[in-house]
Amino acid sequence: FAAQMHSAGRSPRGIALILSGWRSFFRWAAQQELVPFNPVEGVRGPKAPKPLPKALGVDDAVQLASFHNADADPWIEARDAAMTELLYSCGLRAAELAGLDVRPDAQTLQQGRGWIDLDAGDAHVQGKGSKRRIVPVGRKALEALQTWLAQRSSALAGAAQAKAQEEPALFIGRRGERLSTQSIWARLKLRGQQAGLASGVHPHVLRHSFASHVLQSSGDLRAVQELLGHSSITTTQIYTRLD
């Protein structure tokens, strides 16, 4: 019957839900001694294909990266523009972006955080599984970072400014504290809406966009694997399907 549902066009996810319901029912029926055994135990539905990662087209990515909100607070605009550029330029995860410090010190290394080397144009990133990698930062992203660093604590006042001067985080909030991953997601979603993009924008969309566009322009899957910090090339191969 599972095969009949599949040939009739029912989705693998729908078949799996039906099988799950049957499995639970017959397990109960067997416990109540209404049936001698569970006939659905061991029956598996068809595998559902892995969904393709959502990525922006090149034109949409450029539209987002070049967007400037003239009505926004210049401090907020400089920070959000730098975050957007860095996410798209380096393919960083939100947690990797949140974990960046202005400059490296003993605490940065001890606590597994990353930093930006403006002179070399590199991002030193602490990824999943405590794996470190170095990713080149594009020229536009470096310019946006320098603009942000020039006014990082200038618009803050009093205790917030003092806290910002002590806070090692590259990206901070109005209170001078490190920006959380949730705040990064929220700011990027809002920026995508302000830029007029129809599809939702979040850090992983920019990571997928970075990987897809680098692969399209270079055809070098191994390089994309290294830039993204994937331990297995199989994980990176999803972008060949997207391409």
N, C-alpha and C positions, 0 to 999 in steps of 0.2 A: 504493500500500500504506500510506503514511503517512496518507492520508485515511481509509482503511478502519479503521486503528487508532484514529483520532480518533473516527470515528462509532461504533466499538464501545465507546467509553468510556475508552480509555487516556488517562492524563493527559498534558498537553503536555510536562511534564518527562520522563516515561517515553519518549515518542516521540523527544524530543531526544537522550536517551541511546542509543537504538537507532540513530538516524540517525548519531550520532557514531561508533558502532562500525562501521557499514557504511562510512562515509566513510573511516575509517582502513584497513579491510580492502581496499577497492577501490583506495585509493591505493597500498598495498603491492602488490596484484595488478597494477596498471598498471606499477609499477616493475619487476616481474618479467616483464613482457610476457605475462602470462596473459590480460589483457583489453586491448582497444585504448584504453580511456579509463575514467575514473571516472564511472560513471553517477549517483552520488549527489551529486557536486559541484554545488553550487547549489541542492539540494533543502533546503527549510527547513520545519521543523515548525510547528504552530500556536503562537502566542504564549501564554505562561503568564500568567495574570492576576497583577497585583501583590498580594501578601498585604496584608490590612489591618493597620495597626499595632495592637499589643496595648495596650489601655488598661484601667485599673480602672474599675469602676462607681463611681458617686458614693458609695454606702454603704461600699464597700471602701476608697476613698480617704480618707474621713473616719475610718474605723476605723484605718487606718495612721497618719494624721496625729495622731490623738488618743491613740495607744498610748503608754503610759508603763510602762517596765520598772522596777518598784520594787526588783528584786533586782540590778540592774546597778550598776556603779560610777557614782556621780552625775556624775563628770566625763565618762565615756564616754556616759552617757545624755543629758546636756545637749548634747554635740557631735552625736551621731547624730540627736537630735530636731530640732536646728537645721538639719542638712543635709537631712533629710526634708522639713521644712516649706518650706525655700527651693527645693528641687527642684520641689515640687508648686505652690508659690505663683508661681514665675516661669517654669517650663518650661525650666529650664537643662539643658544637656548636662553630662555628668560632667566633661569637660575644662574647661568654663566655671566650674563650681563649684570644681574644684581650683585654678583660676587666680585665684580671688578673694583680694584682700589686705584686711587690716583697714582700712587707710586709703591713699589715693593719695599717691604721691610720684614723683619723677623716674624712679626705677627701675621703678616699676609701669607707667608709660606707655611707657617705653623698651622694656621686655620684653613689652609687649602683654598685660598682665594687667588684671583688673577689680577692683572694690571695691564696698562697700555704703555708701550715704549714709543713715545711720540717721535724720538730721534730716529729710531730704526723703522718706524711705521708698522709695528707688530702688536698683536694682542696676545698676551700670555694667559691662557685659559685653563681653569680647572674644570674638567668635564665629568661625565658619569664615571663611577668606579675610581674616583681620584686620579683619573688619567689627565696628564698635562699635555697641551699641544700649543703650538705657536701658529697664529693665523695672520697673514698680511692684511693690513687695513688700507682701504682705498683712499685716494686723495681727498675726495669730497667728505668722507667720514672724518679724516684727520682735521680738515678745516672746520667742520662742525664741532668736533671735540675741543679744538683750541678756542673757538668762540664761547663754548659752554664753560670751559675752565677759567676763562678770563673774568667771568661774572658769577662763578659758582657760589660764592658766599657774599658777594657784594650787595645783593638785594635783600639779604636777611638782616634782621636787627636784634640787638640785645643778646639774650641767652642762645637764640637759634644760631646767630652768627658765630658765637664762641664755640658752640657745639659743632658747627660745620667745619670750623678750622681744625678741630681735633678729630673729626670723623674721617677715617681713611677712605670711605666709599667714594667711588667716582660719581655716582648718581645719587642725589639726596632729595629729600622732600623739604617742605617749607619750615619744618621744625629742626632741620639740620641733621636728620637721621637717615640711615641707608634706606633707599627705596626698596620696597618689597616686590616680589615677583607679581603679586596680585595687582599692585599699583601699576607696574609696567604693562601688564595685560590691559588694564582699564585705560591707561593713557594712549596706548597704541590703537585700541578699538575706537576711541574718540577721534584720534587723529585721522584714521581711515575714513570715518564718517565725514569729518570736516573737509577732507580732500576730495569728497564726492565719489568714493569707490562703492560700488553696489555690493560687492561681497565683503563679508566680515574679515577684518584684519587683526591678527594677533601674532605674537613673536614666532610661533612655529610656522605660520604662513610665510613669513619673511625668510625663515630658515629653508623651507622648501623652495621658495622662489630663488634664493641664492644658489642652492644646489642645482636646480633645474637649469638656470640660466648659465651657470659655469659649465655644466655638462653640454649644453647646446652649443656653446661657443668654442669649447675645447675638445669635447669628445673623450676626455681623459677621466675615466671612472675612478682610477686609483687616486688621482689627485683630489677628486671630490670626496672620496672616502677619508683621506687624511685631513682635509680641511674641516669636515664635519665631525671627525673624531670617532667614526664607526670602527668597532673592533673587527667586524666581518664585512666583506665585500657584498655579501648577500643582502644586507640591510640597505646598502647604497644602490643596489641594482633596481630598486623600485623606481628610481628616477629615469631609468632607461625606458620604462613603460610610460612614464609621464611625458617624456620627450617624444 
